[in-house]
Amino acid sequence: MKNIFSTQWKFGNMLLYIAIVVCFLLIAYYHLNSGFSMSSDSERFSKWADDLIRLNFNFYDFFLIDKTGKRPHLLFTSVPVLLIALCKVMFVNEWQFAFLILNLSLVFFSLIFFVKCLLLIKVSPVLISLTLPLIVVSVDILIWPKFILSDMIYAFLVLIATYLIIKGIAKNKIYYFYLFLIMFLLLSTRPSSFPIIFAIVLFIIISKYQIVFKPKMILLSLATAFIFIPFIYSLIYYFIEFNFSGNAKIDFITNGVKDGMIIHDRPETWVNKPDNFIDIIFIYFLRLINFFNPYASTFSIAHIFLNVLQISLILLSISIWAVYGNYIKIFNKIFLFIMLLSLSVAAFHSFILIDYDWRYRFPVILPLILLIPISLEIILKKLYLNKSKAPNN
């Protein structure tokens, strides 16, 4: 049994390759069978792609287009608009299907980099193979790749950034150039990329100091941040109200709070309109804890079950690491980065907006699922360590 879960088991890599192909084919079949989906944002991307084609792919002129109704700056949509424009030029009337194929190719490479992240830190190929099906049944993976949006591109870039961080941890170096390139692409893909960039930069700064990364200290630090974020946001809310009230560009930040909004367009999640500072803190607190909420009134039983399964396994993995991962420094750093990344994204969107379908959590789902096989590896290492210390009969 020990040999099967070893990185040296001769059939481990073969099993892993088969698992990657099977899981990808299942995801691809589901999306191809469902077909592509267009949303209001998709129509906007399509129009901007037409503008870019009309301007012969001159981004300088493209960025100078009248900004009326286009918020934020078009720079922050450059990558998806460019890819949609290329699909339109090369595939004409079939451009939407071509973009779906592009998204599915990114799903495939996401699986590859997901596996590479784990092999870098010597997680057993068998354990990786056993956890890959969790990606197949992840509701987020079954929803967003079929949309003509930036989501799959953005999620792929976030996973690449995670891979570079994990590789840097494993090799004890920082890949500044590649991380800078990925951060630029993130900025050019979605305006809400700032929390991702913040997490990367903050982790690099933390890594520069010889800090002992122990689970309890990491969890205590993140829990403290979690508690103080609603309080800080409430102070920022009042600052905006007193200094920028009436500014149409930022009023949407405070208007939702004034209405007691928790999840956008889901009034069943809203609370009473705030009357005081404590009420505002409570709203931001509810937003923060609802960012990963697995339940909504319109979700099917299967949808809720899969969401609950996913979040439960992630929380269980964090618990396993907290108890048994104390002496594995490389794993501690990885858990720190992924949880810091997740908290940063959750905090940002708790302040701005949590979408109706929890769309903005999609980019951190694959990094979070990475924690599951790592926690299983921690258990195996702990079991083997205990067995090696046991006296021989």
N, C-alpha and C positions, 0 to 999 in steps of 0.2 A: 504493500500500500504506500509506503514511504517513497518508493521509486516512482510510482505513478505521479505523485505530486511534486516530484523533483524537477528542476529546470533541465536536468540531464536525461530525463526519460526519452528514449529514442522515438517514441510515437507522439510525443507531446506537441511538437510543431505541426505534424501532419493533422492531428486532431484540431489544432487551432486554425489552420488554413481552411479546413472543411467547415468549421463553425463560422468563420468570417463570411465565406461564400454563401452558405445556407441562410444565415441571418440577413445578409444583404439582399438575396433573392426574395426572401419573404417580404422585406420592407418595400423593395422595388415593385413586386407583384401587387401589393396592397395599393400603392400610389398609382401605378399604371392602370389598375382596374378602376380606381376612383376617378382618375382624370385630374387635370389641373383645375385650380380654383382662382377666381379673380375677386378682388375686394376693391373698395374705393381707393385704397392706397395703390393697388395694382394699376388702376386706371391712371392715377397720377404719374406713376413710374413710366407707363406706356407713353403718355403725352410728352414727358420730358425726354424720353428716348427718341421720339419723333423730332423734337426740337434739336437734339444733338445730331441726328442724321441730317437734318436740313442745314445745319451749320458745318457739315463735313467733318464732324468730330473735333471741331475746334473748341476746346474746353474754355479757353479764355473768353470767347464770345458767348459760350453757353452760360458761364457764370455771370455775365453781364445782362442776361435776360431780365426783364422787369420782374421784380420780386413780389408783386402784388399777389397775395394768396399763396405764395410759396414760402413757407416757413418750416424749418430754418433755411440757411443758405444752401444752394444746390451743391456746394462742395461736399456736404455730408451725405449725398446720395450718389456720388460719382461712380462708385464701383457697380452697384446694381443697375444704374441707368446705362452705363457703358455696356454691360453684358446683355441687357435687354436689347439695346440698339444693335449690337452685333448679331444677336439672334434674329432680329427683324431683317437685317440686311442679307444674311446668309440663308435664312429659311422662309422669309416672306410670310405667307399666310399660316405657316406651321410654327411660327416663332414661339408661341406659348408652350407647345409640346416640346420644342427644343430646350426651352428654359427649364421645363420639368425634368428633362433628361440631365441637364446641367446640375440641377439640385440633387438628383439621385446619384450622380457621379461624386458630388461632394459628400453625400451620405456614405458612399463606399470608402472614400479616402478618410472620412472621419473615423470609420471603423478601424482602418489601418493605423491611424495615428493614436487612437484609443489603445490599441494593442501595443504599439511601440512604446507608449508611455509606461505601460506595465512591465514590458520586457526589460526596459532600461533599469528598472529597480528590482529585477529578478523575481517577479511574481510568477508562480508556476503557470505554464501554458494551459494545463488542465483547469486550473481555477479560472483563468481568463475565459476559456471556452465555456465553462459552466455559467459564467455571468453575462456573456454576450446576449443570450436570449432576453435578458432584462431590457436591453436596448430595443429589441423587436417589439416588446409589449409596452414600451414607454408611450404614453398618450401623446406627448409632445412630438416625438419622432413620427408618430402616425398622423399628425395634423399638418405641421408647418412646411415640410418639404414640397408639398403639392401646390402651395400658394406661389403666385407670381409676385414675390416680395423679396426683401433683403434678408429674411430670417435665416435661411439655410446658409447663405454666404457668411453672414455674421457669426452664426454658431460655429461654423467651420474655422473661421479666423480665431475665435476665442479658444477653441480646442488646440489650434496650432500654437497660440501663445502659452497655453497650459503645457503643451509638449516641450516648448523651449525652456520654460521654467523648470520642469521636472528634469530635463536633460542637464540643465545647468546645475541643479541640486546633485544629480548623480555624478557629474564630472567636476563638481566644485569650481564652477566658473559661471560667468554671466555673458550671455550672447547678446551684447548691446546692439549690434548692427541689425540682427534679425528681429529682435524685439522692437526696435525703433521702426523697422519696415512694417511689421505687423500692426503696431499702434497707428501708423499712418493709414494703413488700409482699413483699420477699424474706424478711424475718424471719417474716412471717405465712404463708408458703408452705411453708417447710421449715426444720427446726432446724439443718441443716448449712449455712445461708446465711452464717455468720460469716466463712469465708475469702473469699467474694465481697465482703462489706462491708469486710473488712480490706484487700483489694487496691485497692478504690476509694478508701478513705481514705488509704492509703499513697501511692497515685499522686498524689492531690491535694496531699499534703504535699510530695512530691518536686517537683511542678510549681511550687510556690511559690518554689523556689530556682532561681537562674539557673545551672543545671547544663548543661554541654555534653553532649547526648545522642548519644554516638557508639556504633555497634554493638559495638565491641570492649569498651568500658567496660561497656556494658549486659550483654553476654554474660559478662564476667568477674565482675560483681557477682552475677548470677543463678547462675552456676556455683559461686561461693563459698558462696552460700546453700544450694545443692543439697548441697554436700559437708558443711556444718555441721549441716544439719537432722537427720540421723540421730543425730549426736553429742548435740545438744540434747535430742532426744526420749528418748534413753537416760537422760540425767540426770533428765528429768521422770518417766520410768518408775520410777526408784529412789526419787525423792521421793514418788511416789504409794504405792509399796510400803511405805515406811517410815512414812508418815503417815496413809494412808487405807486400808490393807489391811483387807479384810472389809466394806467399804462396797459394798453390792450395786449401787448406782447407777453406780459407776465401775469396778467390778471387771472389767467386760467389756473395758476398755481394756488392762488388763495380762494378762488370761487368754489372749487370743489370742497375745500375745508369748510367754508361758510355753509354749504349745503349738507354737511355731515357725510359726504361721499367717502366710501371705503373702496369698493370696486366699481369702476366705471360702468355705467349702464346696467348695474345690478342693484336696484333700489332696495331689495330685500336685505342687502348687506349694510345699508346706510344707517346712521344713528341720528339722533336729534341734533338740530343745529346748535353749535357751541355757544355758550353764554359767557365763558370765562377761560382763563389760561389753562386750567386743569382739563376742561373739555377738549381743548385743542390738542393737548398732550395725549389724551385718550384716543383721539381720532388717528393721530400719527402712529400710536402704538398698535392700534387695530390694523392699520394698513400694513405695518411691518410684519406682524404675525400672519396676516392673510396673504402675503406674497406667495407662499407655498401651499395655500389652502387647497386640499384635494377635493373639496366638495363645492358644488353649486346646484341650485334648484333645477336647472335644465340638464344637468349631466345624467347620463344613463347609469344604471347600476354597474355595468361593466366598466364604464369610464371612471366612476368613483372608486371601484375596487382596485383598478390598476394604478390609479393615483395614490391610494392609500398604501398599496403594496410597495410602490416605489419610494415614497417618503419614509415609510416604516423601515425599509432595508437601509436607507441612507442614515437614518437616526440610529439604528442598531449598529451600523458600521462605526459611527462616531463614538458610540458607547464602548464598543469593543476596543477601539484605539485608546480611548481615555483610560481604560482599565489595564490593558496589556501592552500598549505601545510605548511605554515610558522610556525604554532603553534603545529604541530604534530611531536614531536622530533623523535619518533620511526620510522616514515615513512621517515623522512629526512635522517636518518642513512642508511636505506635500499637503498634509491635512491643513496646516496653517494657511497655505496659499489658497487652496480651494474654498475653505470656509471664509477667508477674507474676501475672495472674489465674489462669493455668493452673497455675503452680507453687504458688500459695497453695491452690488446691483439691486438687491432688495431695498436697501436704504434709499438709493437714488430714485427708484420708481415709486417708493412710498411717499416721497416728497412731491414728485411730479404727477404721476398717474399709474394706477394698476389697471391694465387693460381688461376688457370684458372676458376674454378667453385666456387670461394669464399668459399672453403672448411673450411678454418681456422676460419671463423666466427661462424660456427655451434655451438660450445660449449657455446657461450654467448647468443644464441637466446632465450632459455627458461628463463634464468634470466631476460633478457630484457622484455619478454612478461609478467613476473610477475608485471611489472610496470603498466600494463593496468588495471587490477582489483583493484590495490591499488589506482590508480588515481580516479577510479569510486567511491571507498569507501570514498576518500577525498571529492568528490563532495557531496555525501550523507550526510556526517558529517557536511559539510558546510550548506547544505540546512536545515537539522534538527536544527542546531544551530541558524540559522536566524529565523526559524519558532518559536523556543522556546523564542526568544527575542522579537518577534512581539507582540504588545499590543493586548489584547483581545477586540473584538468589543462588 
